[in-house]
Amino acid sequence: MALAQQNRAAGWSTHRLLSTAARLDERRINRRLVGLGLTKSSFDALDCVEELGPATQNCLADELGITAQSLGKILDRLKELGLLTKERGAGDGRSRSVRLTPRGRSVLRTAEELVRGLPRPERDVEVDLRRHLEQHIAHLTETQQTDSRQTQVQSRA
């Protein structure tokens, strides 16, 4: 970040800093992945499918922190590219299990290498930032779950 930008950012709220950093990082990753026909969002989706194994769209959306509808558009595009499949669930015909194809795994490996090759901050700075972000995400997730339980209790009353 240029010095003038860094000085302006010093007065920003935490949520503005996080969202601006996320957008800038997304643009940087998108530029790197364009040759594979991927975006950061589709890369994240592929990564999540691999991490969770066969999973439903709702489960993946929850893990990624986006709506199932938004994820559906991403998954449809990845399916068109031959990177994943959607198969009907065993118990519920409406539910679809999402899986990577062999081509999807290969493209994901290539994308990981491309992203890993991006310039990064100093190692200590990155480790510290990751630790803080992980703690922040855990706190926000816990708060969201608590708020959701309180809303359910209030709606029953």
N, C-alpha and C positions, 0 to 999 in steps of 0.2 A: 504494500500500500504506500503510495507516495506520501511524503511528509505532510503536505497540506491536507490530504485526505485523512491521514492518521490524526492530525490535530483536530479536524472537524469531528471525527468519529469519537474522540475522547468525551464529548458531551452527550453522546447518544445513550438511549436506554439500552438495557441488556437485550430486550427482545428485538430491538432494531439492529443491534450488533449481530445477533444470531441469524436473523433473517437475511441481512445483507451478506454476511459471510457465506451462508448457505447458497444464496443466489449466485454469488461470484464463483464459488466452487463448482456449482452446477454448470455454469457456462463454460468453465475451464474443462470440465470432464466431457461435456457435450462436444466441444471442439475436438477432443482426442478420440471420441468414439464414433464420430460421424461416418467414417469410412466403413464401419461395421453395420451401419444402419441402426445403431442404437442411440439412445439418450441416457442420461443418468438415471431417469425414472425406470426405463426398461432394463438397464443394467442392474439396478437395485432389485427389481422384480425377479430377474433371473437368479441373482445371488440368493434371494430369499427362498425361491423354489428349491434351489440346491440345498440350502441350509436346513429347511424344514422337511425336505423329501416331498413325496406326494402330499399335497395339502389343498384344502378348498380355497376358493377365491376369498371368502369372508375371513378365513384364518390368515391368509397372506395379507389382506388389506389391514387387518388389525395389527399384524406384526410391522407393517410398513407405515402405519399411522395415517392411512388415506382411506377414502370411501371405497366400498366394493365396486361402485359404479365407475369411479375413476380408474381403478385397477383393471376393471373389465376391458376398457378400451386399450390399455397397455397390453394385456394378455392376448386380446384378439389380434393385435398387430404382431406380437411375438409368435403367435400360432401361424399367422400368414407367412412369416419368414421361415417357418419350419423349425423354430427353436424350442417349442414346447407343445404338449398335447393337453387336451381337456377330455377326461373320460368320466362317464357317469359313475356316481358313487354307488356302492353296493346296496346300501340300505335305503337311500333316498334318491329317487330318479332325477330330482331337480338339482341335487348337489353334484358338482363336477370336481374331480380330482385333477389337479394341475401337476404335470411332470415335465422335466427337461427331456428333450430328445438328445441323441448322441451329438447331433450338430449343435444343439443348444449348449451342451457342455463344452464343446470345442470353442464356440464363439465366446462363451463366458471366460474360459481360460485366456483367450487372446485379449479380451477386454480388461481382465485383471492385470495382465502384463502392461497394457497401454496405460492404465491408470496408475499402476505402481511406478511407472517411469516419469510421472509428472514431478516437477520440482516441488520439494516439500520444505517446511520450516525446519529449523534445527531440531534434532531428535529429542532433546530434553523438553523443548517448548511443545512439541507435538504430543509427547507422552503426558505432559501436565494438562494440556488442553483436552486430550481424550479422557483422562480421569475425571476432570471437572464436568465434561459433557455427559459422560456415563452417569455420574451422580445426579446431574440436573435432570436427565431423562428418567432415571429411577424415581426421583422426587415427583416429577410431573405425572408419571404413570400412577404412582401411589395416590397422589392428590385426585387425579381423575377417577380412580376406582372408588375412593372415599366419597367424592361428590356424587357419583353415580348411585352408590348404596344409599346415601342420604336422600336423594331425589326419589328413589324407589320407596323408602320408608314414608316420606311425606305424601306421596301419591296414594298410599294405602290408607292413610289417616283420614 
